[in-house]
Amino acid sequence: MKLLATGLPEVMIIEPKVFGDARGFFMETWNQARYVEHGLLAVFVQDNLSFSQKGVLRGLHFQNPNAQGKLVYVQQGEVFDVAVDIRVGSPTMGEWVGVTLSSENMRQFYIPEGFAHGFCVTSETALFAYKCTEVYQPQSEYGVSWQDPDLGLQWPLEKPLLSEKDQNYPRLKDIETRILPQFMGSR
């Protein structure tokens, strides 16, 4: 397993070991002891699976309180995945990192608590899996506009298919700071 640094120190790209031959492949998608050895100390309590068609954009979502860290990967297809630092007081607040995840590259992406998360589907369909450090709590769910001009996100599509709530999220600067997670210093 290999960890790749991103422009945001807490956000990681993970390349698991994949064992393949003419029959197919095998890989561990999670092994707590092995991930802890590599510095990922998260404890996951909920697994989710999402299926979407090409052009679907989901995000940018976050929970506060009860923030969710997420370990995400694609089981089938391809997505462009984004993490945005939205922690008040963070030296990287408003900065983002994006990565292509696919069933071909088999990469995983770790988005820690305090970051907004979103993805768009770039293949015909995508089966997207993620582990969460906190259970989903609808009363704690918020979002940031996927097209917030202050963030400068560079999505690989112009006219995404969005849910009603994803169409109506505000810009980061318009969200009350009491709703946003607070930066607690380096971990």
Salt bridges, closest charged atoms under 4 A:
GLU10 OE2 - ARG87 NH1 3.12
GLU15 OE1 - LYS2 NZ 3.92
GLU15 OE2 - ARG107 NH2 2.88
ASP21 OD2 - ARG23 NH2 2.61
GLU28 OE1 - ARG34 NE 2.99
ASP47 OD1 - LYS131 NZ 2.95
ASP81 OD2 - HIS117 NE2 2.91
ASP85 OD2 - ARG87 NH2 2.84
GLU113 OE1 - ARG187 NH1 3.50
GLU124 OE2 - LYS54 NZ 3.88
GLU141 OE2 - LYS165 NZ 2.93
ASP148 OD1 - ARG171 NE 3.75
ASP150 OD2 - ARG171 NH2 2.87
ASP166 OD1 - HIS61 NE2 2.71
GLU176 OE1 - ARG178 NE 2.80
